[in-house]
Amino acid sequence: MKKTVYIETTIPSYYFDERASIRTFVAITRQWWENERSNYDIWISEEVLDELNAGDYPNKDKVLEFSIHLPILPPDKSIIEIAQIYLDNYLMPQVLKGDAIHLAYASFYKMDFLLTWNCNHLANANKRQHLRRINTRLNLSTPDIITPLELFTEKKDDY
C-alpha cells in the first residue's frame, strides 16, 4: 500500500512559478512531481482549489488546470472544527486560516505526509511538538509535514 500525501497549495503553485528567487524550489518541486509522485497516493482539498482560484499570479490557468485533475478529499464538518482548535491553540496564525484547514485535512484523513513549501507556518520544526500534543488530545494522527526535498526515494545507486 502506498503512503498518502496531502498536497498543499504551494506545491502546484511552485511547479509553474518563474521567480528567480525560488528557482531551486521550483526545480525540486518539478523533479519530485515527475520522478516521485507515482510512489504515493496524492490528495488535495477544496481549500487548495479555493486558494489557487483566489490568487492573482502568473500562470494561474496552468496551475488550476494542473490541480483540478488531482483527487479531492471530501469535506467534513469535523475538519472545520479541528482547524478552529488549531487556531484557538495558536498553532496556526489567525489571519491565515487556510494553513489550519490544510493541516486539519491531513490529520483528519490520516495522511502520512503533508507536502508544502510553507516553512513559516506548516513545515516548521518549532511547531511539531505542539501539533503532536494537540492531535493526541483530539485522537488524531499527525502527518509528517515536509518539503518535497525530504520526500525523495532512496535508491540503491546512492550507496
C-alpha positions in Angstrom: 0.0 0.0 0.0 1.3 3.4 -1.0 1.8 6.1 1.6 -0.5 9.1 1.4 0.4 12.7 0.7 -1.7 15.8 1.1 -0.5 18.3 -1.4 -0.8 21.9 0.0 -1.3 24.9 -2.3 2.4 25.8 -2.6 3.2 22.6 -4.5 1.2 23.3 -7.6 2.0 27.0 -7.4 5.7 26.4 -7.3 5.5 23.9 -10.1 4.7 26.7 -12.5 6.4 29.6 -10.7 9.0 31.6 -12.7 10.6 33.8 -10.0 14.3 33.6 -9.9 14.3 33.9 -6.1 12.8 30.4 -5.7 14.3 28.7 -8.8 15.8 25.9 -6.7 12.5 25.2 -5.0 10.7 25.1 -8.4 13.3 22.7 -9.8 12.9 20.4 -6.7 9.1 20.5 -7.0 9.2 19.6 -10.6 11.7 16.8 -10.1 9.7 15.4 -7.2 6.5 15.6 -9.3 8.0 13.9 -12.3 10.0 11.2 -10.6 8.4 10.6 -7.2 4.7 11.3 -7.1 3.8 7.9 -8.6 5.2 6.3 -5.4 2.4 7.9 -3.3 -1.3 8.3 -3.2 -1.7 12.1 -3.5 -4.6 14.2 -2.5 -5.8 17.8 -2.3 -8.8 19.5 -0.8 -11.3 22.1 -2.0 -9.3 24.6 0.2 -6.3 24.1 -2.2 -8.5 24.9 -5.2 -10.1 27.8 -3.5 -6.7 29.3 -2.6 -5.5 28.8 -6.2 -8.6 30.4 -7.6 -8.4 33.4 -5.3 -4.9 34.3 -6.2 -3.7 36.7 -8.9 -0.4 35.4 -10.2 1.3 34.4 -13.4 0.5 31.0 -14.9 -2.7 30.8 -12.9 -4.5 29.0 -15.7 -1.8 26.3 -15.9 -1.8 25.9 -12.1 -5.5 25.4 -12.0 -5.6 23.0 -14.9 -2.8 21.0 -13.2 -4.7 20.9 -9.9 -8.2 20.1 -10.9 -7.1 16.7 -12.1 -5.8 15.7 -8.6 -8.1 13.6 -6.3 -10.0 15.7 -3.8 -10.7 14.7 -0.2 -14.3 15.2 0.7 -15.1 18.0 3.1 -16.4 17.1 6.6 -17.7 19.4 9.3 -15.1 17.9 11.7 -12.3 19.4 9.6 -13.5 23.0 10.3 -13.8 22.1 14.0 -10.3 20.8 14.0 -8.9 23.8 12.2 -10.6 26.1 14.8 -9.0 24.2 17.6 -5.6 24.7 15.9 -6.4 28.4 15.7 -7.7 28.6 19.3 -4.4 26.9 20.5 -2.2 29.3 18.5 -0.8 26.5 16.3 -1.6 28.4 13.1 -1.9 32.2 12.5 -5.4 33.6 12.9 -5.1 35.5 9.6 -4.1 32.5 7.6 -6.9 30.1 8.3 -6.1 28.1 5.2 -3.0 26.7 6.8 -5.1 25.4 9.7 -7.5 23.8 7.2 -4.8 22.1 5.3 -3.4 20.7 8.5 -6.9 19.6 9.6 -7.5 17.8 6.3 -4.2 15.9 6.5 -4.7 15.0 10.2 -8.4 14.0 9.8 -7.7 11.8 6.8 -4.6 10.2 8.4 -2.3 11.3 5.7 1.3 10.1 6.1 2.7 13.4 4.8 1.6 17.0 4.2 3.8 18.3 1.4 4.4 22.0 1.4 6.9 24.8 0.8 5.3 26.8 3.6 8.1 26.6 6.1 6.9 29.5 8.3 3.6 28.0 9.3 3.5 24.4 8.3 6.8 22.6 7.7 8.3 24.2 10.8 10.1 22.1 13.4 9.2 24.6 16.2 5.5 23.6 15.7 5.8 19.8 15.6 5.7 19.1 19.3 2.7 21.5 19.8 0.9 19.8 16.9 1.5 16.3 18.2 0.2 17.3 21.6 -3.0 18.8 20.2 -3.6 15.9 17.8 -3.0 13.4 20.6 -5.7 15.2 22.7 -8.0 15.1 19.6 -7.2 11.4 19.0 -5.9 12.4 15.5 -2.9 11.1 13.6 -0.1 13.7 12.9 1.2 13.8 9.4 4.9 14.4 8.7 4.9 18.0 7.4 7.7 18.2 4.9 9.0 19.8 1.8 9.5 17.9 -1.5 13.2 17.9 -0.8 12.5 15.5 2.1 10.4 13.0 0.2 12.7 11.6 -2.4 13.1 7.8 -2.6 16.5 6.4 -1.6 18.0 4.4 -4.4 20.5 1.5 -4.2 22.7 3.5 -6.6 23.0 6.2 -3.9 25.5 4.0 -2.0 
